[in-house]
Amino acid sequence: MEKISIKPTQNPAILKFEFSNFIAKGNNYEFKNIDDTANSPLAKQLFYLPFVKTVYISGNFIGIEKYSIVEWADVQEEVAEQIENFVNNGGAIITEDADAATKKKLPVTIYVETTPNPSVMKFVYNKLITRTPAEFKNIDETAASPLARELFKFPFVKEVFIDENYISVTKFGITEWDEITAEIRAFIKKYIEEGNEVLNESAIKQTPQGEKQQEAYFDSLDVTSQRIINILEEYVKPAVASDGGNIAFESYDEKDKRVKVILQGACSGCPSSTFTLKSGIENMLKDMLNDNEIKVEAINA
């Protein structure tokens, strides 16, 4: 018997109803109204609820966006029960011909940005991909990202970093960007247009790098470490994200006053990263924590 877990999202109008197994056949589905639901009997039933605005089916969850006529606290248990009863009584979530329907191209815009790292190019999507950054060093690490797995099939792709609405690709030195940028951009655009899954955020959260970005991990840290993470998130991440990278907290040693971070995406191997760490982040932490003994060290610099 399937048991549904209810999970909040960053958008208060949207709740996720998670299953114990994958349900979306490797594709993402979005239904705006009942007329769109020929290939999803479950989505069709959900639209009979007057407060349902949009239904999303992806990975191991169904996301529902509501109209403001109700509060989720008043109806979420009822919705979860309805989904459970439908599935446990043999109802279909996605029918077999739904895959053909998803071949209808999605409106996708991909534009390219250079980064301070000459080995990294940033490919920006016009929609949110993830709220949990994910770094892939090789094809063996790509279980949570079918797109990253496909990108590694290009012989010149060395690393892939995915965050918010962009994909940063690190290349090997065997080729120049002007020879491959258009090819990568076209591939990513076509891949997303065809409805293929970019990243399974639920799977990323279960990886070691993903677990360190969850509230439970944050709550387990000492106060100084929590302050350091908040400073990195508020002041550092927006700046480096615009360049296609991330600087993630790894640890803080109270005795040694040493902050260890991980350089990701365009920040990894960037010629200016040492200057950024020492002249930027280290000085910022010293000032904001009122401690001149603070030292910042990248464990993968």
N, C-alpha and C positions, 0 to 999 in steps of 0.2 A: 504493500500500500504506500503510495506516494504521500509524503508529508512536506508541505510548503513552508519555507522560512521567509519571513517578511523582513526586508532590509531597506532602510532609508537611503536617499541619494542626496547629492548636493542641491538638487532642485526640490523644494518642499512640496511641489505639486505632483512629483513622480515617486512612486514606490516600486521596489523590485520584489517580485515573488519568485524565490529561488527554488530550484529542484535539486535533487541529489545527483542527477545525471544531466548530460548535455541533451538539449531538446531541439536545437535549431539546424541540425544537419550541416553545420559549417557555414551557414549563411546568416545574414541579419535581415529581419523583416520589420517593416513599419506600416501600420494600418491607421489611416486618418479618419475613416468612417466605416460604416457597416457595408457600404457598397464595395469596399476594397477587400473584403474578407472571404472571397470565394475559395481561397486556398488555405483558410484557417478557421475551421469550425469553432475552435475555442475563442478566437478573437471575435467572431461573429456573435457568440453568446455574450461575451463581456460587453459588447456595445448595447445590449438591451438594458444595461445599467445606465440610468440617465445622466450620471456624473462622469462617465468615461469619455475622455476627449481623444486620446491616442493610445494605441497598444503597440509595444515593441517586443519582439521575440528575438533573443540572441543568446548564444552560449548555453548557459544553464538557467536562464531566468526569463520571466515575462515582466516587462516594465509597463506600468500603467500611469498615464498622465490624466489627472482629474480636472473637471471644471471646479470653480470655487464655490459651488452651491453646497458642498459638503466638506467636512474635515476628515482626513484619513483616519484619525483616531476613532471616529464613529463608524467607519465602514470597512476598515482593512481586514478585520477578522472574518467578516462575512464574505469578502472577495476571495480571501485565501481558501475558505471552506468551499466556495463555489468552484474554484479551480481544482481543488483536490477531488471533489465529487465527480467533476466532469472527467478528469483523467482516470481516476480509479474505476469509473464505470465504462471505460474503454473508448472515451471520446478522443478524437484526433486533434493534436495541436497544430501540426502542419501536414497537409496532404501531399501525396507523392508528386503531383504536378506543380507544387509550389516552387520548386527549383527553377522550372521553366519561366515562371512569372518573375522571378528575381533577376532573370537575365535582361529584363527591361532596364536600360541604363539609368543610373541615378545621376542627378546633376552634381558634377564634381569639378571643383577648381583646385588645381595644384600649381603653386608658383614656387620658384626657386630663389633662395637667398644664399649668398656667400657667408662665410664665417671667418673669424680671426685665425682659425686653424686651416691651413692650406690643404690639409688632407680630408676635410669634412665639408659637405654641402648639406644645406637644410632644405627639405621639401615640405612646404606648408600646405595643409588641407584647409578647406573653408568651413570645417565643422570640428567639434571636439572629438578627439580619439580616446583619451584616457585622462584620469586624474591621478593615476599612479605611474610615475616614470618607470620605464623598463629598458634595461641595457642588455644587449646580446653580443657576446664576444665571438661566438661561432655558431654553426648550424645546430650543434647538439643542445644548445641552450634555448632553442626556439619553440618549445612545446606550447607556450602560451601565445605565440604570435605566428600564425600562418604566413602573414606578409613578410616578416623578417626571414622566415625559412625560405621563401621564394627568392628574396633578395640575395641571400647567400649563395644561390645557384649561379649568380654572375661571378665570374672568376676574379673580378677586380674589387668586389665588396669585402672589406675586412671586418667592420663592425657596424651594428645598427643600434640606434638609440631612439626611443619613441616616448614623447611626452606631450601632454595637452593636445595641440592640433598640428603637430609636425613630426617628421621622421628625419633624423640626422643620419647620414650615411658616411662612413669612413672608408676611404679607398686605399688599396695598395698602391705603391709607387710605380707599378708597371704601365700605367696609363695616365693621361691628363684629363681634367674635368671637361674640357671643351670637346673631348671625344666621346664622353659617356653621359653627360648630364641630361641631354634630351632623351636618351634611351631610358634612363632610370625614371625620369619624370613621366614619360609616356606609359611605362610599365605600371607605376603606382596608380596613375589616373585610371587606366583600363581595369586594373585589379579591383579598385574600389567601385568603379562604375558597375561592374558585374555583380556587386553585392557580396563579395568575398569578405571574410572576417579579417580585420586588421590585427586586433589584440583582444584577448580574453582577460578582462581586468580582474575577474574573480580568481583566475589561475595565477596571475601575477602577484596578487596579494598573499598567496600561499608560498611564494618563493622566499628565500632568505632576504633578498633585497626588498621585496614587497612587504614582508612582515615588519621590517624596521620603519615603515612609513605608516603603520597603523596606530590607533589611539592606545591600545594595550601596551605596546612597546614604549610609547612616549610616557605613559603614566608610570612605568616601572623605573624611569630614570631619575637621577638626582636633580635638584632644582636648577643647578648651574647648567647641566646638559640640556634641560628643557629650555632654558633661556637662550642657549646657543642655537638650538634648532629653530626657535621662533625668529631669531635674528636672521639666520640663513634664509628661512622661508620668506620673510617680509622684505628684506633688503638686498639679499644676494641673488636668490633664484630668479626674480623678474629680469634682472640685468643679464645674467648668463643665459637664461632661456631665450632671450632675444637673439643671442648668438648661436643658438642650437645646442646648448649644453646644460649641465647641472653640476652643482657641487653639493654632495650629500654628506650629512653627518655620519661618522662612523663611531667615534668614542671620545670621551674626555677623561683625562687622568688628573684627578684633583691634586695629587701629590706633586706631579711634574708640571702641572698647568699646561698640558699639551692637548690640543684639539686635533684629532685625526679626521680627515675628510676623504671622500672618494671623488675623483674627477670623472665625469661622465660625458658622453657625446662629444661635442666639439671641444670641451674643456680638456679632455684626455689627450695628452700629447701636444697640446697647443703651446707654441713658443712663448706666449704671454702669460701662461697660467701661473708660473712662479711669481711674477710681478704682481699678478692679481691677488694671490694668496698673501704675500708678505706686505705689500704696500696698501692693499685694499682691505681684505677680510681680517687679517691679523690686527691691523690698526683699528678697525671698526670694533672688533671684539674687545680689545684693550680699553677703548673709550667707553663702550656701552656697558661693559661689565666692571669698569673702574678697577682694572687689574693689569698693570704693565708687564706682568710676568707671563701673560698668555702667549703661547706659541701655536702656530697653525702648521700642520704637516699633511701633505697629500700622500697617502700610502701607495698610490699608483702613479706618482709623478715620474 
